[in-house]
Amino acid sequence: MDNQARIERMRSLLTESLNPNHLEIIDDSHLHAGHAGAKSGKGHFSVIIRSKKFEGMTRLKQQQAVFGALGDMMQTDIHALVIKASV
């Protein structure tokens, strides 16, 4: 799967699970060329997400919610993920 397809899948999973009012997914893979994770074919991404579902959650719980929404992609398609989550 190429990174554009990964981004679309990530967008779908995050939207379905967290119903964000703002979602940006940035492909940072080019910044990691030659890195061990890049060699595996997995991508490096940043996610900026705002969702009312994060209300009352600690930062850790917000990140766990994002990881949970992405499910198996964290094992199969994503090597590194920067998360900026807020309500």
Biopython code that builds the backbone (N, CA, C, O; Angstrom):
import numpy as np
from Bio.PDB.StructureBuilder import StructureBuilder

atoms = [
    (1, "MET", "N", (0.854, -1.174, 0.000)),
    (1, "MET", "CA", (0.000, 0.000, 0.000)),
    (1, "MET", "C", (0.903, 1.240, 0.000)),
    (1, "MET", "O", (1.851, 1.320, 0.781)),
    (2, "ASP", "N", (0.609, 2.190, -0.863)),
    (2, "ASP", "CA", (1.408, 3.414, -0.873)),
    (2, "ASP", "C", (0.903, 4.364, 0.212)),
    (2, "ASP", "O", (-0.169, 4.158, 0.781)),
    (3, "ASN", "N", (1.688, 5.405, 0.489)),
    (3, "ASN", "CA", (1.356, 6.288, 1.606)),
    (3, "ASN", "C", (0.070, 7.071, 1.390)),
    (3, "ASN", "O", (-0.619, 7.387, 2.361)),
    (4, "GLN", "N", (-0.275, 7.395, 0.144)),
    (4, "GLN", "CA", (-1.537, 8.092, -0.084)),
    (4, "GLN", "C", (-2.716, 7.193, 0.276)),
    (4, "GLN", "O", (-3.692, 7.653, 0.869)),
    (5, "ALA", "N", (-2.629, 5.924, -0.079)),
    (5, "ALA", "CA", (-3.669, 4.961, 0.284)),
    (5, "ALA", "C", (-3.714, 4.777, 1.802)),
    (5, "ALA", "O", (-4.791, 4.634, 2.381)),
    (6, "ARG", "N", (-2.560, 4.781, 2.433)),
    (6, "ARG", "CA", (-2.516, 4.677, 3.901)),
    (6, "ARG", "C", (-3.217, 5.870, 4.541)),
    (6, "ARG", "O", (-3.986, 5.710, 5.489)),
    (7, "ILE", "N", (-2.952, 7.056, 4.025)),
    (7, "ILE", "CA", (-3.570, 8.264, 4.577)),
    (7, "ILE", "C", (-5.088, 8.191, 4.441)),
    (7, "ILE", "O", (-5.809, 8.539, 5.376)),
    (8, "GLU", "N", (-5.574, 7.749, 3.303)),
    (8, "GLU", "CA", (-7.018, 7.646, 3.111)),
    (8, "GLU", "C", (-7.631, 6.620, 4.060)),
    (8, "GLU", "O", (-8.715, 6.839, 4.600)),
    (9, "ARG", "N", (-6.938, 5.504, 4.263)),
    (9, "ARG", "CA", (-7.421, 4.489, 5.211)),
    (9, "ARG", "C", (-7.396, 5.035, 6.639)),
    (9, "ARG", "O", (-8.340, 4.823, 7.400)),
    (10, "MET", "N", (-6.329, 5.730, 7.000)),
    (10, "MET", "CA", (-6.240, 6.343, 8.331)),
    (10, "MET", "C", (-7.380, 7.337, 8.525)),
    (10, "MET", "O", (-8.031, 7.346, 9.570)),
    (11, "ARG", "N", (-7.622, 8.178, 7.511)),
    (11, "ARG", "CA", (-8.693, 9.176, 7.586)),
    (11, "ARG", "C", (-10.048, 8.494, 7.813)),
    (11, "ARG", "O", (-10.846, 8.946, 8.634)),
    (12, "SER", "N", (-10.293, 7.427, 7.096)),
    (12, "SER", "CA", (-11.544, 6.701, 7.236)),
    (12, "SER", "C", (-11.706, 6.111, 8.638)),
    (12, "SER", "O", (-12.758, 6.263, 9.259)),
    (13, "LEU", "N", (-10.671, 5.444, 9.132)),
    (13, "LEU", "CA", (-10.732, 4.818, 10.459)),
    (13, "LEU", "C", (-10.896, 5.857, 11.571)),
    (13, "LEU", "O", (-11.701, 5.671, 12.484)),
    (14, "LEU", "N", (-10.139, 6.942, 11.494)),
    (14, "LEU", "CA", (-10.220, 7.971, 12.529)),
    (14, "LEU", "C", (-11.571, 8.685, 12.505)),
    (14, "LEU", "O", (-12.131, 9.003, 13.553)),
    (15, "THR", "N", (-12.084, 8.932, 11.309)),
    (15, "THR", "CA", (-13.381, 9.597, 11.185)),
    (15, "THR", "C", (-14.492, 8.718, 11.731)),
    (15, "THR", "O", (-15.369, 9.183, 12.460)),
    (16, "GLU", "N", (-14.445, 7.452, 11.373)),
    (16, "GLU", "CA", (-15.467, 6.511, 11.831)),
    (16, "GLU", "C", (-15.472, 6.364, 13.348)),
    (16, "GLU", "O", (-16.535, 6.331, 13.968)),
    (17, "SER", "N", (-14.304, 6.278, 13.937)),
    (17, "SER", "CA", (-14.194, 6.014, 15.364)),
    (17, "SER", "C", (-14.315, 7.261, 16.238)),
    (17, "SER", "O", (-14.939, 7.219, 17.299)),
    (18, "LEU", "N", (-13.717, 8.374, 15.794)),
    (18, "LEU", "CA", (-13.597, 9.540, 16.671)),
    (18, "LEU", "C", (-14.404, 10.761, 16.218)),
    (18, "LEU", "O", (-14.470, 11.757, 16.937)),
    (19, "ASN", "N", (-15.016, 10.690, 15.033)),
    (19, "ASN", "CA", (-15.856, 11.775, 14.532)),
    (19, "ASN", "C", (-15.212, 13.151, 14.757)),
    (19, "ASN", "O", (-15.807, 14.013, 15.404)),
    (20, "PRO", "N", (-14.017, 13.355, 14.232)),
    (20, "PRO", "CA", (-13.303, 14.615, 14.507)),
    (20, "PRO", "C", (-13.954, 15.816, 13.816)),
    (20, "PRO", "O", (-14.560, 15.687, 12.752)),
    (21, "ASN", "N", (-13.814, 16.994, 14.450)),
    (21, "ASN", "CA", (-14.252, 18.218, 13.789)),
    (21, "ASN", "C", (-13.086, 18.855, 13.046)),
    (21, "ASN", "O", (-13.271, 19.830, 12.316)),
    (22, "HIS", "N", (-11.888, 18.310, 13.227)),
    (22, "HIS", "CA", (-10.711, 18.708, 12.455)),
    (22, "HIS", "C", (-9.768, 17.510, 12.390)),
    (22, "HIS", "O", (-9.509, 16.854, 13.399)),
    (23, "LEU", "N", (-9.256, 17.234, 11.182)),
    (23, "LEU", "CA", (-8.331, 16.123, 11.021)),
    (23, "LEU", "C", (-7.352, 16.439, 9.902)),
    (23, "LEU", "O", (-7.748, 16.692, 8.764)),
    (24, "GLU", "N", (-6.073, 16.421, 10.239)),
    (24, "GLU", "CA", (-5.002, 16.552, 9.251)),
    (24, "GLU", "C", (-4.086, 15.349, 9.421)),
    (24, "GLU", "O", (-3.735, 14.976, 10.541)),
    (25, "ILE", "N", (-3.706, 14.750, 8.309)),
    (25, "ILE", "CA", (-2.745, 13.649, 8.331)),
    (25, "ILE", "C", (-1.621, 14.038, 7.384)),
    (25, "ILE", "O", (-1.848, 14.275, 6.197)),
    (26, "ILE", "N", (-0.422, 14.101, 7.913)),
    (26, "ILE", "CA", (0.737, 14.560, 7.157)),
    (26, "ILE", "C", (1.712, 13.402, 6.998)),
    (26, "ILE", "O", (2.065, 12.726, 7.964)),
    (27, "ASP", "N", (2.136, 13.190, 5.764)),
    (27, "ASP", "CA", (3.121, 12.143, 5.471)),
    (27, "ASP", "C", (4.517, 12.712, 5.712)),
    (27, "ASP", "O", (4.983, 13.568, 4.960)),
    (28, "ASP", "N", (5.173, 12.237, 6.753)),
    (28, "ASP", "CA", (6.530, 12.677, 7.109)),
    (28, "ASP", "C", (7.591, 11.679, 6.659)),
    (28, "ASP", "O", (8.755, 11.804, 7.039)),
    (29, "SER", "N", (7.212, 10.706, 5.868)),
    (29, "SER", "CA", (8.119, 9.614, 5.502)),
    (29, "SER", "C", (9.391, 10.112, 4.826)),
    (29, "SER", "O", (10.469, 9.562, 5.052)),
    (30, "HIS", "N", (9.276, 11.137, 4.007)),
    (30, "HIS", "CA", (10.451, 11.653, 3.292)),
    (30, "HIS", "C", (11.517, 12.188, 4.243)),
    (30, "HIS", "O", (12.690, 12.274, 3.878)),
    (31, "LEU", "N", (11.116, 12.545, 5.451)),
    (31, "LEU", "CA", (12.073, 13.048, 6.445)),
    (31, "LEU", "C", (12.888, 11.923, 7.083)),
    (31, "LEU", "O", (13.850, 12.169, 7.810)),
    (32, "HIS", "N", (12.487, 10.699, 6.800)),
    (32, "HIS", "CA", (13.116, 9.549, 7.447)),
    (32, "HIS", "C", (13.751, 8.592, 6.450)),
    (32, "HIS", "O", (13.957, 7.420, 6.763)),
    (33, "ALA", "N", (14.060, 9.072, 5.270)),
    (33, "ALA", "CA", (14.696, 8.225, 4.253)),
    (33, "ALA", "C", (15.990, 7.626, 4.818)),
    (33, "ALA", "O", (16.798, 8.333, 5.420)),
    (34, "GLY", "N", (16.172, 6.341, 4.620)),
    (34, "GLY", "CA", (17.363, 5.660, 5.125)),
    (34, "GLY", "C", (17.205, 5.138, 6.537)),
    (34, "GLY", "O", (18.029, 4.343, 6.989)),
    (35, "HIS", "N", (16.179, 5.555, 7.241)),
    (35, "HIS", "CA", (15.890, 5.106, 8.603)),
    (35, "HIS", "C", (15.384, 3.663, 8.544)),
    (35, "HIS", "O", (14.761, 3.265, 7.560)),
    (36, "ALA", "N", (15.645, 2.896, 9.574)),
    (36, "ALA", "CA", (15.262, 1.481, 9.592)),
    (36, "ALA", "C", (13.777, 1.283, 9.320)),
    (36, "ALA", "O", (13.400, 0.358, 8.600)),
    (37, "GLY", "N", (12.928, 2.140, 9.886)),
    (37, "GLY", "CA", (11.487, 2.024, 9.665)),
    (37, "GLY", "C", (11.108, 2.283, 8.230)),
    (37, "GLY", "O", (10.165, 1.679, 7.718)),
    (38, "ALA", "N", (11.830, 3.176, 7.568)),
    (38, "ALA", "CA", (11.552, 3.469, 6.164)),
    (38, "ALA", "C", (11.897, 2.262, 5.297)),
    (38, "ALA", "O", (11.229, 1.998, 4.297)),
    (39, "LYS", "N", (12.919, 1.548, 5.674)),
    (39, "LYS", "CA", (13.331, 0.371, 4.905)),
    (39, "LYS", "C", (12.284, -0.733, 4.955)),
    (39, "LYS", "O", (12.196, -1.549, 4.038)),
    (40, "SER", "N", (11.493, -0.762, 6.020)),
    (40, "SER", "CA", (10.457, -1.793, 6.144)),
    (40, "SER", "C", (9.262, -1.502, 5.259)),
    (40, "SER", "O", (8.386, -2.352, 5.096)),
    (41, "GLY", "N", (9.219, -0.300, 4.683)),
    (41, "GLY", "CA", (8.104, 0.068, 3.824)),
    (41, "GLY", "C", (6.955, 0.716, 4.553)),
    (41, "GLY", "O", (5.978, 1.134, 3.932)),
    (42, "LYS", "N", (7.061, 0.806, 5.869)),
    (42, "LYS", "CA", (6.004, 1.454, 6.650)),
    (42, "LYS", "C", (6.212, 2.967, 6.621)),
    (42, "LYS", "O", (7.313, 3.449, 6.357)),
    (43, "GLY", "N", (5.133, 3.712, 6.898)),
    (43, "GLY", "CA", (5.198, 5.155, 6.812)),
    (43, "GLY", "C", (5.380, 5.851, 8.149)),
    (43, "GLY", "O", (5.141, 5.280, 9.213)),
    (44, "HIS", "N", (5.811, 7.105, 8.061)),
    (44, "HIS", "CA", (5.924, 8.008, 9.203)),
    (44, "HIS", "C", (4.891, 9.111, 8.991)),
    (44, "HIS", "O", (4.871, 9.749, 7.938)),
    (45, "PHE", "N", (4.040, 9.337, 9.979)),
    (45, "PHE", "CA", (2.944, 10.287, 9.819)),
    (45, "PHE", "C", (2.774, 11.166, 11.054)),
    (45, "PHE", "O", (3.166, 10.797, 12.161)),
    (46, "SER", "N", (2.182, 12.330, 10.837)),
    (46, "SER", "CA", (1.715, 13.196, 11.917)),
    (46, "SER", "C", (0.213, 13.331, 11.762)),
    (46, "SER", "O", (-0.295, 13.493, 10.652)),
    (47, "VAL", "N", (-0.497, 13.264, 12.885)),
    (47, "VAL", "CA", (-1.948, 13.423, 12.898)),
    (47, "VAL", "C", (-2.288, 14.579, 13.827)),
    (47, "VAL", "O", (-1.892, 14.603, 14.992)),
    (48, "ILE", "N", (-3.030, 15.533, 13.284)),
    (48, "ILE", "CA", (-3.574, 16.636, 14.085)),
    (48, "ILE", "C", (-5.077, 16.413, 14.097)),
    (48, "ILE", "O", (-5.731, 16.455, 13.055)),
    (49, "ILE", "N", (-5.614, 16.177, 15.277)),
    (49, "ILE", "CA", (-7.019, 15.792, 15.380)),
    (49, "ILE", "C", (-7.690, 16.488, 16.556)),
    (49, "ILE", "O", (-7.151, 16.549, 17.661)),
    (50, "ARG", "N", (-8.886, 17.012, 16.282)),
    (50, "ARG", "CA", (-9.723, 17.583, 17.337)),
    (50, "ARG", "C", (-11.046, 16.833, 17.332)),
    (50, "ARG", "O", (-11.684, 16.676, 16.291)),
    (51, "SER", "N", (-11.446, 16.376, 18.505)),
    (51, "SER", "CA", (-12.688, 15.620, 18.618)),
    (51, "SER", "C", (-13.303, 15.839, 19.988)),
    (51, "SER", "O", (-12.596, 15.872, 20.996)),
    (52, "LYS", "N", (-14.606, 15.988, 20.024)),
    (52, "LYS", "CA", (-15.313, 16.102, 21.300)),
    (52, "LYS", "C", (-15.200, 14.803, 22.103)),
    (52, "LYS", "O", (-15.382, 14.805, 23.321)),
    (53, "LYS", "N", (-14.905, 13.711, 21.427)),
    (53, "LYS", "CA", (-14.746, 12.431, 22.126)),
    (53, "LYS", "C", (-13.530, 12.436, 23.054)),
    (53, "LYS", "O", (-13.423, 11.580, 23.932)),
    (54, "PHE", "N", (-12.622, 13.382, 22.871)),
    (54, "PHE", "CA", (-11.449, 13.476, 23.737)),
    (54, "PHE", "C", (-11.754, 14.215, 25.043)),
    (54, "PHE", "O", (-10.919, 14.246, 25.947)),
    (55, "GLU", "N", (-12.928, 14.800, 25.142)),
    (55, "GLU", "CA", (-13.273, 15.579, 26.325)),
    (55, "GLU", "C", (-13.156, 14.723, 27.589)),
    (55, "GLU", "O", (-13.709, 13.625, 27.663)),
    (56, "GLY", "N", (-12.431, 15.242, 28.573)),
    (56, "GLY", "CA", (-12.238, 14.550, 29.838)),
    (56, "GLY", "C", (-11.137, 13.489, 29.807)),
    (56, "GLY", "O", (-10.852, 12.868, 30.831)),
    (57, "MET", "N", (-10.523, 13.276, 28.657)),
    (57, "MET", "CA", (-9.449, 12.274, 28.548)),
    (57, "MET", "C", (-8.093, 12.917, 28.819)),
    (57, "MET", "O", (-7.859, 14.073, 28.468)),
    (58, "THR", "N", (-7.219, 12.163, 29.441)),
    (58, "THR", "CA", (-5.836, 12.595, 29.572)),
    (58, "THR", "C", (-5.183, 12.511, 28.190)),
    (58, "THR", "O", (-5.728, 11.906, 27.267)),
    (59, "ARG", "N", (-4.033, 13.117, 28.071)),
    (59, "ARG", "CA", (-3.293, 13.053, 26.807)),
    (59, "ARG", "C", (-3.003, 11.601, 26.416)),
    (59, "ARG", "O", (-3.119, 11.228, 25.248)),
    (60, "LEU", "N", (-2.629, 10.797, 27.395)),
    (60, "LEU", "CA", (-2.354, 9.387, 27.146)),
    (60, "LEU", "C", (-3.588, 8.673, 26.613)),
    (60, "LEU", "O", (-3.490, 7.907, 25.654)),
    (61, "LYS", "N", (-4.749, 8.913, 27.220)),
    (61, "LYS", "CA", (-5.989, 8.275, 26.775)),
    (61, "LYS", "C", (-6.368, 8.737, 25.366)),
    (61, "LYS", "O", (-6.892, 7.948, 24.579)),
    (62, "GLN", "N", (-6.108, 10.011, 25.042)),
    (62, "GLN", "CA", (-6.372, 10.511, 23.690)),
    (62, "GLN", "C", (-5.515, 9.757, 22.677)),
    (62, "GLN", "O", (-5.998, 9.338, 21.625)),
    (63, "GLN", "N", (-4.238, 9.593, 23.010)),
    (63, "GLN", "CA", (-3.343, 8.883, 22.108)),
    (63, "GLN", "C", (-3.756, 7.420, 21.975)),
    (63, "GLN", "O", (-3.709, 6.857, 20.881)),
    (64, "GLN", "N", (-4.155, 6.815, 23.066)),
    (64, "GLN", "CA", (-4.612, 5.423, 23.012)),
    (64, "GLN", "C", (-5.865, 5.296, 22.154)),
    (64, "GLN", "O", (-6.041, 4.296, 21.459)),
    (65, "ALA", "N", (-6.739, 6.302, 22.196)),
    (65, "ALA", "CA", (-7.943, 6.281, 21.358)),
    (65, "ALA", "C", (-7.576, 6.335, 19.882)),
    (65, "ALA", "O", (-8.190, 5.651, 19.063)),
    (66, "VAL", "N", (-6.576, 7.145, 19.538)),
    (66, "VAL", "CA", (-6.108, 7.228, 18.152)),
    (66, "VAL", "C", (-5.491, 5.894, 17.738)),
    (66, "VAL", "O", (-5.813, 5.372, 16.671)),
    (67, "PHE", "N", (-4.614, 5.339, 18.564)),
    (67, "PHE", "CA", (-4.005, 4.042, 18.257)),
    (67, "PHE", "C", (-5.089, 2.967, 18.086)),
    (67, "PHE", "O", (-5.027, 2.151, 17.167)),
    (68, "GLY", "N", (-6.070, 2.982, 18.979)),
    (68, "GLY", "CA", (-7.160, 2.014, 18.905)),
    (68, "GLY", "C", (-7.953, 2.146, 17.616)),
    (68, "GLY", "O", (-8.324, 1.144, 17.006)),
    (69, "ALA", "N", (-8.211, 3.374, 17.203)),
    (69, "ALA", "CA", (-8.958, 3.610, 15.962)),
    (69, "ALA", "C", (-8.183, 3.096, 14.759)),
    (69, "ALA", "O", (-8.775, 2.579, 13.811)),
    (70, "LEU", "N", (-6.870, 3.235, 14.792)),
    (70, "LEU", "CA", (-6.041, 2.805, 13.655)),
    (70, "LEU", "C", (-5.813, 1.295, 13.643)),
    (70, "LEU", "O", (-5.439, 0.728, 12.616)),
    (71, "GLY", "N", (-6.036, 0.655, 14.771)),
    (71, "GLY", "CA", (-6.004, -0.807, 14.854)),
    (71, "GLY", "C", (-4.750, -1.430, 14.278)),
    (71, "GLY", "O", (-3.635, -1.045, 14.630)),
    (72, "ASP", "N", (-4.937, -2.396, 13.389)),
    (72, "ASP", "CA", (-3.835, -3.162, 12.809)),
    (72, "ASP", "C", (-2.870, -2.324, 11.984)),
    (72, "ASP", "O", (-1.731, -2.733, 11.759)),
    (73, "MET", "N", (-3.315, -1.156, 11.531)),
    (73, "MET", "CA", (-2.410, -0.308, 10.746)),
    (73, "MET", "C", (-1.150, 0.043, 11.531)),
    (73, "MET", "O", (-0.090, 0.273, 10.949)),
    (74, "MET", "N", (-1.273, 0.083, 12.859)),
    (74, "MET", "CA", (-0.104, 0.395, 13.691)),
    (74, "MET", "C", (0.948, -0.701, 13.580)),
    (74, "MET", "O", (2.128, -0.447, 13.822)),
    (75, "GLN", "N", (0.548, -1.893, 13.223)),
    (75, "GLN", "CA", (1.490, -3.010, 13.071)),
    (75, "GLN", "C", (1.926, -3.193, 11.623)),
    (75, "GLN", "O", (3.066, -3.573, 11.356)),
    (76, "THR", "N", (1.011, -2.922, 10.681)),
    (76, "THR", "CA", (1.255, -3.286, 9.288)),
    (76, "THR", "C", (1.698, -2.142, 8.390)),
    (76, "THR", "O", (2.394, -2.373, 7.402)),
    (77, "ASP", "N", (1.306, -0.905, 8.715)),
    (77, "ASP", "CA", (1.514, 0.205, 7.784)),
    (77, "ASP", "C", (2.191, 1.440, 8.366)),
    (77, "ASP", "O", (2.708, 2.272, 7.621)),
    (78, "ILE", "N", (2.193, 1.563, 9.682)),
    (78, "ILE", "CA", (2.702, 2.778, 10.315)),
    (78, "ILE", "C", (3.903, 2.439, 11.181)),
    (78, "ILE", "O", (3.805, 1.644, 12.116)),
    (79, "HIS", "N", (5.043, 3.053, 10.860)),
    (79, "HIS", "CA", (6.239, 2.849, 11.677)),
    (79, "HIS", "C", (6.286, 3.868, 12.811)),
    (79, "HIS", "O", (6.635, 3.526, 13.941)),
    (80, "ALA", "N", (5.934, 5.126, 12.513)),
    (80, "ALA", "CA", (5.978, 6.178, 13.527)),
    (80, "ALA", "C", (4.791, 7.106, 13.335)),
    (80, "ALA", "O", (4.385, 7.398, 12.210)),
    (81, "LEU", "N", (4.235, 7.571, 14.469)),
    (81, "LEU", "CA", (3.061, 8.419, 14.445)),
    (81, "LEU", "C", (3.198, 9.502, 15.503)),
    (81, "LEU", "O", (3.332, 9.206, 16.691)),
    (82, "VAL", "N", (3.165, 10.752, 15.071)),
    (82, "VAL", "CA", (3.123, 11.894, 15.987)),
    (82, "VAL", "C", (1.655, 12.301, 16.097)),
    (82, "VAL", "O", (0.993, 12.515, 15.081)),
    (83, "ILE", "N", (1.153, 12.407, 17.308)),
    (83, "ILE", "CA", (-0.259, 12.739, 17.515)),
    (83, "ILE", "C", (-0.383, 14.048, 18.262)),
    (83, "ILE", "O", (0.189, 14.218, 19.339)),
    (84, "LYS", "N", (-1.135, 14.976, 17.684)),
    (84, "LYS", "CA", (-1.498, 16.225, 18.351)),
    (84, "LYS", "C", (-3.017, 16.212, 18.457)),
    (84, "LYS", "O", (-3.721, 16.534, 17.500)),
    (85, "ALA", "N", (-3.516, 15.831, 19.642)),
    (85, "ALA", "CA", (-4.943, 15.672, 19.843)),
    (85, "ALA", "C", (-5.462, 16.734, 20.801)),
    (85, "ALA", "O", (-4.775, 17.134, 21.742)),
    (86, "SER", "N", (-6.686, 17.182, 20.545)),
    (86, "SER", "CA", (-7.326, 18.150, 21.436)),
    (86, "SER", "C", (-8.841, 18.047, 21.270)),
    (86, "SER", "O", (-9.345, 17.389, 20.360)),
    (87, "VAL", "N", (-9.540, 18.708, 22.164)),
    (87, "VAL", "CA", (-11.017, 18.730, 22.115)),
    (87, "VAL", "C", (-11.451, 19.791, 21.146)),
    (87, "VAL", "O", (-12.649, 19.988, 20.943)),
]
sb = StructureBuilder()
sb.init_structure("model")
sb.init_model(0)
sb.init_chain("A")
sb.init_seg("    ")
for serial, (resi, resn, name, xyz) in enumerate(atoms, 1):
    if name == "N":
        sb.init_residue(resn, " ", resi, " ")
    sb.init_atom(name, np.array(xyz, "f"), 0.0, 1.0, " ", f" {name:<3s}", serial, name[0])
structure = sb.get_structure()
